[in-house]
Amino acid sequence: MKLLLIVFISLIIFNQTYPQDGRRGDWPRMHRVEQLERVKLIESLNLSEEQTLRFFARRNEHRKEIESINKKIDEIMEEMYKIINSGEAKESALKKMNEEILSLREKIESKRKQFILSLNDILTTEQISKLLLFERRFHEEIRELIINRRRPPR
């Protein structure tokens, strides 16, 4: 019962808003995946009610930062696409864009590391390790489900 209450509270309080620009594509399906991920995370990490609230608050802030950086990357790539398809690709402009994208990707990795290290006041070392394992395994499972759905039946 307590776990159900925690899940319900976390789903309501930390429900993220979705951009209206269509960037997320099928956001209702994505929303369900994120809800499933939250529930499984709470179970896998055996989070207390306080840990749940603090962890997801920090995680949501981290995700907002990453989303902002990803939007910058998307904008640069869109501009890069336009330059390449215009037939007037300027090497210096493309080189600068490549460097900006790589720099922003490094920034994402740096933010990710900062986020993981910042969890020491919320999670135990074992819970952080379980989080790292969970994220990898969960994303692999989702990727496999997507690939299997796209394959035609034999």
C-alpha positions, 0 to 999 in steps of 0.5 A: 500500500505504501509503495502504491501511495509513493508511486501515485504521489510521484506520478502526480507531483513529477509529471513532466509537461511535454513540448507542443512542438512535436519533438517527442512524437508520440508523447502519450506512449512516451509518457507511459514508458516514463511512468513505467520507468518511475515505478520500476526505479522505485521498486529496483532501488527500494526507495523510501518515500522521502528518497522518492520525492528528493530523487525525482525532483533532482532527476527532473531538474537534470532532465530539463537541463539535458533537454535544453542542451538537446534542443540546442543540438537539434537547432544546430543540426537543422541549420547544418541540414539546410546548409548541406542541402542548399548545395552551398556547403561551406566547410568553415561553417560546417566545421564550426557546427561539428565542433559545437555539437561535439562540445554540447555532447560533452556538456551532456556527459559532464552534466550526467556525471554531476547528476550521478555524483550529486545523488550521494546525499539521497541514495546509498552507493549501492542504490546509485550502482543499481540506478546505473545498472537499471538505466542501461538495462531499461533502455536496452529493453525499450530499444529491443521492444521498438526494434521487435515492433518494427520487424514484420512477422515471419 
